[in-house]
Amino acid sequence: MVTPAARAEGQRLFGAFQTWGAVPVEAAVLQPAETLLDLYGEDIRARAYVTQDPVQGEMMLRPDFTVPVVQAHMAVGAEPARYCYLGEVFRKQEDGGARASEYLQVGYEVFDRDQPLRADAEVFALFSRMLAGKGLRAATGDIGILIAAVKGLPTSDTRKAALMRHLWRPQRFRALLERFAGRAPLPKGRAELLARLAAGDPVASEAPQIGLRTRAEIEARMAKLAEDAATAPIPGDVVDALEALIQLSEKSRKALEEMRKMASVLPWIGPSLDLFEERLSVLAAHGVDVASLDFEASYGRTTLEYYDGFVFGFYAEARPDLPPVATGGRYDALTAVLGQGRSIPAVGGVIRPALVVELEGRA
């Protein structure tokens, strides 16, 4: 349940966003589940409240505001645009109820085609000012650098697509990377199947065919597995550099220096690093102390999958039991998915007013 103090704090933040020129918007509490599942993947189903409507079909209690706000903007929005919102979101929790499954969220979104770096800096600097003095640590990352690193790998498109699918699942991603480098064995079942393929006996069986896949689809899938097995391993030095990049955690300027060194092995990340360097300059121009700003290359990899660029979060280090007080990032690709042929660079973030109240010791 949202407390009066949290509601009041939310209204204060909501009003502050409006003073920055953001237009207040609302979003229905019930959202079409199909759209959200397509965007977030089936992983969100385990944490979402899903219900069945006799007319609208499968619906989901609003897990966040970004998707409906993007849909509304892409339908009728002018450019550039700034929006803000305030309302409850709903997420099932896995820790036996220690964290709220219904909580208030206040957010700020910027759609700006001409100056996306300035928009990144604007959102982050605004959140920094609004949360100043509350003992929070800011963390930043850049999913765009990781995406560029994967897309440039000297391997097949099939393998790169597999790695991209699991970029937001760190353990699965690393297992695939190690296997594609030839450092980890194939799963037993796949190894046996490939041995049968090599023997020219891929689907020999007297059992009746059941299931939805046709024999032709099964054979096509096995042909792809055989093609993948024949693909040369990703060079070890490239894998080592990519794993070092993923593990990088430094102050932003130092992180840039380290990534420039890694670019000697991963030269295709160069343009993303140039963009990163330019963003640091723009952040500094907005009053952000980039010399002390933390950068974690993997930051954002365990959150919603629509982030594809600059990402950030604000944490109460003295309260590691709490989730982030605020999070945000860039989601350009999401606007293309929802824009029906149109797209626009977009960035935004959310604050949880109840956590601000709790940290300040207010009832």
Disulfide bonds with the S-S distance in Angstrom:
none
